Structure formats: C-alpha cells, structure tokens
C-alpha cells in the first residue's frame, strides 16, 4: 500500500490550494523544527533512561556484593 505518482500530485495540489504558495515554505520550516525538537527530546529521554538503568544495575550489584559478604562473614563465624 504505497502512494503512487498521481496520489502524490493530488495531495500536493490540495496542500497548495489550502495553504497557498506563500505559506508552504513557512510550514515546511516549522515542520523541520518540530522534527528536530522531537529527535532531540527522544535522544535526551533515551540517554536519561540509559543512565537510570545503569544506576539501578550498579545499586543491585552493590546490594548483591553486600549480601555475599554478610553470608561469608556468618559462615566464617560458624566455622
């Protein structure tokens, strides 16, 4: 289900009629800015989530190490 040449022409003509020739460059510029801001926000969110996961993994590793050390200490006391 792809757009053919005639469908693209009809869509372009519709946009030209609705917005006019003078507003199309402004709309394209606004669309480009919106796309840039969306990508920027997506990358920031991805970076924050990666940092959050890394911090959670570090905390879990420290907790596991502390639990292992406690077990070793209690076994040494029994022996």
Backbone atoms as SQL, in Angstrom:
CREATE TABLE atoms (id INTEGER PRIMARY KEY, chain TEXT, resi INTEGER, resn TEXT, atom TEXT, x REAL, y REAL, z REAL);
INSERT INTO atoms VALUES
  (1, 'A', 1, 'UNK', 'N', 0.844, -1.182, 0.000),
  (2, 'A', 1, 'UNK', 'CA', 0.000, 0.000, 0.000),
  (3, 'A', 1, 'UNK', 'C', 0.884, 1.237, 0.000),
  (4, 'A', 2, 'UNK', 'N', 1.403, 1.586, -1.160),
  (5, 'A', 2, 'UNK', 'CA', 2.244, 2.765, -1.271),
  (6, 'A', 2, 'UNK', 'C', 1.532, 3.830, -2.104),
  (7, 'A', 3, 'UNK', 'N', 2.024, 5.036, -1.979),
  (8, 'A', 3, 'UNK', 'CA', 1.447, 6.139, -2.740),
  (9, 'A', 3, 'UNK', 'C', 2.020, 6.154, -4.150),
  (10, 'A', 4, 'UNK', 'N', 1.139, 6.286, -5.106),
  (11, 'A', 4, 'UNK', 'CA', 1.584, 6.396, -6.489),
  (12, 'A', 4, 'UNK', 'C', 1.829, 7.852, -6.854),
  (13, 'A', 5, 'UNK', 'N', 2.289, 8.050, -8.058),
  (14, 'A', 5, 'UNK', 'CA', 2.606, 9.396, -8.530),
  (15, 'A', 5, 'UNK', 'C', 1.370, 10.287, -8.539),
  (16, 'A', 6, 'UNK', 'N', 0.245, 9.769, -9.019),
  (17, 'A', 6, 'UNK', 'CA', -0.968, 10.593, -9.089),
  (18, 'A', 6, 'UNK', 'C', -1.481, 10.964, -7.702),
  (19, 'A', 7, 'UNK', 'N', -1.372, 10.064, -6.729),
  (20, 'A', 7, 'UNK', 'CA', -1.804, 10.388, -5.375),
  (21, 'A', 7, 'UNK', 'C', -0.948, 11.495, -4.776),
  (22, 'A', 8, 'UNK', 'N', 0.346, 11.437, -5.026),
  (23, 'A', 8, 'UNK', 'CA', 1.252, 12.475, -4.517),
  (24, 'A', 8, 'UNK', 'C', 0.914, 13.827, -5.149),
  (25, 'A', 9, 'UNK', 'N', 0.641, 13.841, -6.441),
  (26, 'A', 9, 'UNK', 'CA', 0.266, 15.090, -7.125),
  (27, 'A', 9, 'UNK', 'C', -1.029, 15.647, -6.550),
  (28, 'A', 10, 'UNK', 'N', -2.023, 14.799, -6.316),
  (29, 'A', 10, 'UNK', 'CA', -3.295, 15.253, -5.750),
  (30, 'A', 10, 'UNK', 'C', -3.087, 15.838, -4.354),
  (31, 'A', 11, 'UNK', 'N', -2.290, 15.188, -3.541),
  (32, 'A', 11, 'UNK', 'CA', -2.005, 15.695, -2.193),
  (33, 'A', 11, 'UNK', 'C', -1.285, 17.036, -2.267),
  (34, 'A', 12, 'UNK', 'N', -0.297, 17.154, -3.147),
  (35, 'A', 12, 'UNK', 'CA', 0.436, 18.413, -3.304),
  (36, 'A', 12, 'UNK', 'C', -0.490, 19.542, -3.764),
  (37, 'A', 13, 'UNK', 'N', -1.355, 19.259, -4.704),
  (38, 'A', 13, 'UNK', 'CA', -2.307, 20.276, -5.162),
  (39, 'A', 13, 'UNK', 'C', -3.268, 20.686, -4.047),
  (40, 'A', 14, 'UNK', 'N', -3.717, 19.721, -3.264),
  (41, 'A', 14, 'UNK', 'CA', -4.602, 20.030, -2.147),
  (42, 'A', 14, 'UNK', 'C', -3.907, 20.946, -1.134),
  (43, 'A', 15, 'UNK', 'N', -2.666, 20.628, -0.807),
  (44, 'A', 15, 'UNK', 'CA', -1.905, 21.461, 0.133),
  (45, 'A', 15, 'UNK', 'C', -1.710, 22.855, -0.444),
  (46, 'A', 16, 'UNK', 'N', -1.406, 22.942, -1.726),
  (47, 'A', 16, 'UNK', 'CA', -1.225, 24.237, -2.377),
  (48, 'A', 16, 'UNK', 'C', -2.510, 25.057, -2.329),
  (49, 'A', 17, 'UNK', 'N', -3.640, 24.422, -2.563),
  (50, 'A', 17, 'UNK', 'CA', -4.913, 25.139, -2.530),
  (51, 'A', 17, 'UNK', 'C', -5.295, 25.574, -1.119),
  (52, 'A', 18, 'UNK', 'N', -5.060, 24.723, -0.152),
  (53, 'A', 18, 'UNK', 'CA', -5.464, 25.034, 1.220),
  (54, 'A', 18, 'UNK', 'C', -4.566, 26.096, 1.844),
  (55, 'A', 19, 'UNK', 'N', -3.276, 25.964, 1.699),
  (56, 'A', 19, 'UNK', 'CA', -2.358, 26.864, 2.391),
  (57, 'A', 19, 'UNK', 'C', -1.840, 28.007, 1.533),
  (58, 'A', 20, 'UNK', 'N', -1.828, 27.853, 0.243),
  (59, 'A', 20, 'UNK', 'CA', -1.307, 28.894, -0.631),
  (60, 'A', 20, 'UNK', 'C', 0.195, 28.773, -0.803),
  (61, 'A', 21, 'UNK', 'N', 0.688, 29.349, -1.879),
  (62, 'A', 21, 'UNK', 'CA', 2.114, 29.215, -2.221),
  (63, 'A', 21, 'UNK', 'C', 3.015, 29.946, -1.235),
  (64, 'A', 22, 'UNK', 'N', 2.537, 31.012, -0.629),
  (65, 'A', 22, 'UNK', 'CA', 3.383, 31.795, 0.282),
  (66, 'A', 22, 'UNK', 'C', 3.576, 31.110, 1.634),
  (67, 'A', 23, 'UNK', 'N', 2.619, 30.329, 2.078),
  (68, 'A', 23, 'UNK', 'CA', 2.709, 29.718, 3.408),
  (69, 'A', 23, 'UNK', 'C', 3.415, 28.363, 3.397),
  (70, 'A', 24, 'UNK', 'N', 3.583, 27.752, 2.259),
  (71, 'A', 24, 'UNK', 'CA', 4.197, 26.420, 2.207),
  (72, 'A', 24, 'UNK', 'C', 5.638, 26.425, 2.739),
  (73, 'A', 25, 'UNK', 'N', 6.489, 27.394, 2.369),
  (74, 'A', 25, 'UNK', 'CA', 7.843, 27.399, 2.959),
  (75, 'A', 25, 'UNK', 'C', 7.836, 27.573, 4.480),
  (76, 'A', 26, 'UNK', 'N', 6.913, 28.401, 4.980),
  (77, 'A', 26, 'UNK', 'CA', 6.807, 28.576, 6.430),
  (78, 'A', 26, 'UNK', 'C', 6.399, 27.273, 7.111),
  (79, 'A', 27, 'UNK', 'N', 5.455, 26.578, 6.512),
  (80, 'A', 27, 'UNK', 'CA', 5.007, 25.304, 7.068),
  (81, 'A', 27, 'UNK', 'C', 6.124, 24.256, 7.035),
  (82, 'A', 28, 'UNK', 'N', 6.874, 24.239, 5.947),
  (83, 'A', 28, 'UNK', 'CA', 7.984, 23.286, 5.836),
  (84, 'A', 28, 'UNK', 'C', 9.048, 23.579, 6.899),
  (85, 'A', 29, 'UNK', 'N', 9.330, 24.851, 7.124),
  (86, 'A', 29, 'UNK', 'CA', 10.312, 25.242, 8.128),
  (87, 'A', 29, 'UNK', 'C', 9.833, 24.844, 9.526),
  (88, 'A', 30, 'UNK', 'N', 8.561, 25.088, 9.809),
  (89, 'A', 30, 'UNK', 'CA', 8.002, 24.714, 11.105),
  (90, 'A', 30, 'UNK', 'C', 8.015, 23.205, 11.292),
  (91, 'A', 31, 'UNK', 'N', 7.716, 22.475, 10.243),
  (92, 'A', 31, 'UNK', 'CA', 7.745, 21.019, 10.312),
  (93, 'A', 31, 'UNK', 'C', 9.175, 20.520, 10.555),
  (94, 'A', 32, 'UNK', 'N', 10.141, 21.141, 9.921),
  (95, 'A', 32, 'UNK', 'CA', 11.538, 20.769, 10.141),
  (96, 'A', 32, 'UNK', 'C', 11.976, 21.031, 11.567),
  (97, 'A', 33, 'UNK', 'N', 11.585, 22.173, 12.115),
  (98, 'A', 33, 'UNK', 'CA', 11.912, 22.492, 13.502),
  (99, 'A', 33, 'UNK', 'C', 11.268, 21.492, 14.457),
  (100, 'A', 34, 'UNK', 'N', 10.010, 21.184, 14.213),
  (101, 'A', 34, 'UNK', 'CA', 9.301, 20.233, 15.074),
  (102, 'A', 34, 'UNK', 'C', 9.971, 18.864, 15.029),
  (103, 'A', 35, 'UNK', 'N', 10.386, 18.446, 13.847),
  (104, 'A', 35, 'UNK', 'CA', 11.072, 17.169, 13.702),
  (105, 'A', 35, 'UNK', 'C', 12.393, 17.170, 14.475),
  (106, 'A', 36, 'UNK', 'N', 13.140, 18.268, 14.387),
  (107, 'A', 36, 'UNK', 'CA', 14.412, 18.394, 15.107),
  (108, 'A', 36, 'UNK', 'C', 14.179, 18.328, 16.618),
  (109, 'A', 37, 'UNK', 'N', 13.190, 19.068, 17.115),
  (110, 'A', 37, 'UNK', 'CA', 12.900, 19.077, 18.543),
  (111, 'A', 37, 'UNK', 'C', 12.452, 17.698, 19.026),
  (112, 'A', 38, 'UNK', 'N', 11.671, 17.011, 18.207),
  (113, 'A', 38, 'UNK', 'CA', 11.229, 15.665, 18.571),
  (114, 'A', 38, 'UNK', 'C', 12.426, 14.722, 18.690),
  (115, 'A', 39, 'UNK', 'N', 13.322, 14.754, 17.717),
  (116, 'A', 39, 'UNK', 'CA', 14.507, 13.889, 17.759),
  (117, 'A', 39, 'UNK', 'C', 15.387, 14.225, 18.964),
  (118, 'A', 40, 'UNK', 'N', 15.529, 15.519, 19.245),
  (119, 'A', 40, 'UNK', 'CA', 16.334, 15.956, 20.383),
  (120, 'A', 40, 'UNK', 'C', 15.739, 15.446, 21.694),
  (121, 'A', 41, 'UNK', 'N', 14.425, 15.576, 21.856),
  (122, 'A', 41, 'UNK', 'CA', 13.762, 15.097, 23.070),
  (123, 'A', 41, 'UNK', 'C', 13.854, 13.581, 23.182),
  (124, 'A', 42, 'UNK', 'N', 13.726, 12.886, 22.052),
  (125, 'A', 42, 'UNK', 'CA', 13.825, 11.424, 22.057),
  (126, 'A', 42, 'UNK', 'C', 15.213, 10.986, 22.498),
  (127, 'A', 43, 'UNK', 'N', 16.247, 11.657, 21.999),
  (128, 'A', 43, 'UNK', 'CA', 17.614, 11.306, 22.370),
  (129, 'A', 43, 'UNK', 'C', 17.878, 11.592, 23.847),
  (130, 'A', 44, 'UNK', 'N', 17.358, 12.716, 24.357),
  (131, 'A', 44, 'UNK', 'CA', 17.537, 13.044, 25.769),
  (132, 'A', 44, 'UNK', 'C', 16.840, 12.017, 26.653),
  (133, 'A', 45, 'UNK', 'N', 15.632, 11.634, 26.274),
  (134, 'A', 45, 'UNK', 'CA', 14.890, 10.639, 27.043),
  (135, 'A', 45, 'UNK', 'C', 15.601, 9.292, 27.015),
  (136, 'A', 46, 'UNK', 'N', 16.134, 8.937, 25.880),
  (137, 'A', 46, 'UNK', 'CA', 16.875, 7.682, 25.757),
  (138, 'A', 46, 'UNK', 'C', 18.116, 7.700, 26.646),
  (139, 'A', 47, 'UNK', 'N', 18.829, 8.819, 26.666),
  (140, 'A', 47, 'UNK', 'CA', 20.029, 8.947, 27.491),
  (141, 'A', 47, 'UNK', 'C', 19.668, 8.868, 28.977),
  (142, 'A', 48, 'UNK', 'N', 18.590, 9.548, 29.376),
  (143, 'A', 48, 'UNK', 'CA', 18.170, 9.518, 30.776),
  (144, 'A', 48, 'UNK', 'C', 17.767, 8.114, 31.207),
  (145, 'A', 49, 'UNK', 'N', 17.063, 7.402, 30.340),
  (146, 'A', 49, 'UNK', 'CA', 16.648, 6.051, 30.700),
  (147, 'A', 49, 'UNK', 'C', 17.859, 5.124, 30.797),
  (148, 'A', 50, 'UNK', 'N', 18.850, 5.328, 29.930),
  (149, 'A', 50, 'UNK', 'CA', 20.068, 4.520, 29.995),
  (150, 'A', 50, 'UNK', 'C', 20.807, 4.780, 31.307),
  (151, 'A', 51, 'UNK', 'N', 20.892, 6.046, 31.709),
  (152, 'A', 51, 'UNK', 'CA', 21.540, 6.380, 32.972),
  (153, 'A', 51, 'UNK', 'C', 20.783, 5.772, 34.150),
  (154, 'A', 52, 'UNK', 'N', 19.462, 5.799, 34.094),
  (155, 'A', 52, 'UNK', 'CA', 18.646, 5.225, 35.158),
  (156, 'A', 52, 'UNK', 'C', 18.877, 3.724, 35.267),
  (157, 'A', 53, 'UNK', 'N', 18.905, 3.034, 34.149),
  (158, 'A', 53, 'UNK', 'CA', 19.134, 1.586, 34.150),
  (159, 'A', 53, 'UNK', 'C', 20.536, 1.272, 34.672),
  (160, 'A', 54, 'UNK', 'N', 21.526, 2.048, 34.247),
  (161, 'A', 54, 'UNK', 'CA', 22.895, 1.828, 34.732),
  (162, 'A', 54, 'UNK', 'C', 22.980, 2.022, 36.243),
  (163, 'A', 55, 'UNK', 'N', 22.319, 3.054, 36.763),
  (164, 'A', 55, 'UNK', 'CA', 22.332, 3.304, 38.206),
  (165, 'A', 55, 'UNK', 'C', 21.642, 2.173, 38.951),
  (166, 'A', 56, 'UNK', 'N', 20.540, 1.676, 38.417),
  (167, 'A', 56, 'UNK', 'CA', 19.832, 0.567, 39.058),
  (168, 'A', 56, 'UNK', 'C', 20.684, -0.699, 39.055),
  (169, 'A', 57, 'UNK', 'N', 21.382, -0.953, 37.956),
  (170, 'A', 57, 'UNK', 'CA', 22.252, -2.124, 37.887),
  (171, 'A', 57, 'UNK', 'C', 23.404, -2.008, 38.880),
  (172, 'A', 58, 'UNK', 'N', 23.988, -0.814, 39.011),
  (173, 'A', 58, 'UNK', 'CA', 25.073, -0.596, 39.977),
  (174, 'A', 58, 'UNK', 'C', 24.578, -0.830, 41.405),
  (175, 'A', 59, 'UNK', 'N', 23.390, -0.299, 41.714),
  (176, 'A', 59, 'UNK', 'CA', 22.835, -0.471, 43.057),
  (177, 'A', 59, 'UNK', 'C', 22.571, -1.948, 43.338),
  (178, 'A', 60, 'UNK', 'N', 22.060, -2.670, 42.362),
  (179, 'A', 60, 'UNK', 'CA', 21.792, -4.092, 42.543),
  (180, 'A', 60, 'UNK', 'C', 23.092, -4.870, 42.741),
  (181, 'A', 61, 'UNK', 'N', 24.127, -4.496, 42.010),
  (182, 'A', 61, 'UNK', 'CA', 25.418, -5.176, 42.150),
  (183, 'A', 61, 'UNK', 'C', 26.015, -4.921, 43.532),
  (184, 'A', 62, 'UNK', 'N', 25.903, -3.686, 44.015),
  (185, 'A', 62, 'UNK', 'CA', 26.416, -3.371, 45.355),
  (186, 'A', 62, 'UNK', 'C', 25.639, -4.125, 46.426),
  (187, 'A', 63, 'UNK', 'N', 24.315, -4.195, 46.248),
  (188, 'A', 63, 'UNK', 'CA', 23.477, -4.908, 47.197),
  (189, 'A', 63, 'UNK', 'C', 23.834, -6.389, 47.215),
  (190, 'A', 64, 'UNK', 'N', 24.063, -6.955, 46.041),
  (191, 'A', 64, 'UNK', 'CA', 24.431, -8.363, 45.935),
  (192, 'A', 64, 'UNK', 'C', 25.787, -8.612, 46.584),
  (193, 'A', 65, 'UNK', 'N', 26.723, -7.700, 46.379),
  (194, 'A', 65, 'UNK', 'CA', 28.054, -7.848, 46.969),
  (195, 'A', 65, 'UNK', 'C', 27.976, -7.769, 48.493),
  (196, 'A', 66, 'UNK', 'N', 27.141, -6.867, 49.003),
  (197, 'A', 66, 'UNK', 'CA', 26.991, -6.739, 50.449),
  (198, 'A', 66, 'UNK', 'C', 26.362, -8.002, 51.041),
  (199, 'A', 67, 'UNK', 'N', 25.361, -8.551, 50.367),
  (200, 'A', 67, 'UNK', 'CA', 24.712, -9.773, 50.843),
  (201, 'A', 67, 'UNK', 'C', 25.695, -10.940, 50.829),
  (202, 'A', 68, 'UNK', 'N', 26.511, -11.033, 49.806),
  (203, 'A', 68, 'UNK', 'CA', 27.508, -12.105, 49.719),
  (204, 'A', 68, 'UNK', 'C', 28.541, -11.964, 50.835),
  (205, 'A', 69, 'UNK', 'N', 28.951, -10.735, 51.096),
  (206, 'A', 69, 'UNK', 'CA', 29.932, -10.505, 52.166),
  (207, 'A', 69, 'UNK', 'C', 29.342, -10.887, 53.521),
  (208, 'A', 70, 'UNK', 'N', 28.076, -10.589, 53.751),
  (209, 'A', 70, 'UNK', 'CA', 27.424, -10.968, 55.004),
  (210, 'A', 70, 'UNK', 'C', 27.369, -12.478, 55.161),
  (211, 'A', 71, 'UNK', 'N', 27.017, -13.167, 54.079),
  (212, 'A', 71, 'UNK', 'CA', 26.957, -14.629, 54.122),
  (213, 'A', 71, 'UNK', 'C', 28.323, -15.221, 54.422),
  (214, 'A', 72, 'UNK', 'N', 29.362, -14.680, 53.780),
  (215, 'A', 72, 'UNK', 'CA', 30.718, -15.175, 54.015),
  (216, 'A', 72, 'UNK', 'C', 31.125, -14.949, 55.470),
  (217, 'A', 73, 'UNK', 'N', 30.779, -13.788, 56.014),
  (218, 'A', 73, 'UNK', 'CA', 31.132, -13.475, 57.391),
  (219, 'A', 73, 'UNK', 'C', 30.405, -14.392, 58.367),
  (220, 'A', 74, 'UNK', 'N', 29.138, -14.664, 58.097),
  (221, 'A', 74, 'UNK', 'CA', 28.385, -15.551, 59.007),
  (222, 'A', 74, 'UNK', 'C', 28.882, -16.997, 58.914),
  (223, 'A', 75, 'UNK', 'N', 29.323, -17.422, 57.746),
  (224, 'A', 75, 'UNK', 'CA', 29.861, -18.779, 57.612),
  (225, 'A', 75, 'UNK', 'C', 31.209, -18.902, 58.294),
  (226, 'A', 76, 'UNK', 'N', 32.010, -17.839, 58.276),
  (227, 'A', 76, 'UNK', 'CA', 33.304, -17.876, 58.950),
  (228, 'A', 76, 'UNK', 'C', 33.120, -17.933, 60.462),
  (229, 'A', 77, 'UNK', 'N', 32.075, -17.248, 60.974),
  (230, 'A', 77, 'UNK', 'CA', 31.818, -17.286, 62.396),
  (231, 'A', 77, 'UNK', 'C', 31.400, -18.683, 62.853),
  (232, 'A', 78, 'UNK', 'N', 30.646, -19.390, 61.994),
  (233, 'A', 78, 'UNK', 'CA', 30.193, -20.734, 62.337),
  (234, 'A', 78, 'UNK', 'C', 31.339, -21.728, 62.334),
  (235, 'A', 79, 'UNK', 'N', 32.311, -21.465, 61.519),
  (236, 'A', 79, 'UNK', 'CA', 33.418, -22.423, 61.361),
  (237, 'A', 79, 'UNK', 'C', 34.445, -22.291, 62.411);
